[in-house]
């Protein structure tokens, strides 16, 4: 019997460098703005997950759930392009993965 109820989880984790940040407050303003823009415009769940005390670095994670692997690939690609177009930071590491959850 074929299971038609598939769940796919798409994850993108990036590490960014924020040259314009001279304090943790500067950094947090950029990070908060990025997370909010992604959550509202692209409907991903998003969080800062590392480098919390580093002034110019931040690790961010974005997650989305779908019933289609192809749909998640398209959404993750769109997210990566959206983030690459943001002039406030440079992406220095990027890793994406789609998990198949039954």
Secondary structure, DSSP 4 states (H G I P E B T S, - for coil): ------EEEEEEEEEEE-TT-SSHHHHHHHHHHHHHHHHHHH--EEEEEE-TT-SSEEEEEEEEEES-HHHHHHHHHHHHHHHHT-TT-EEEEEEEEEEEE-
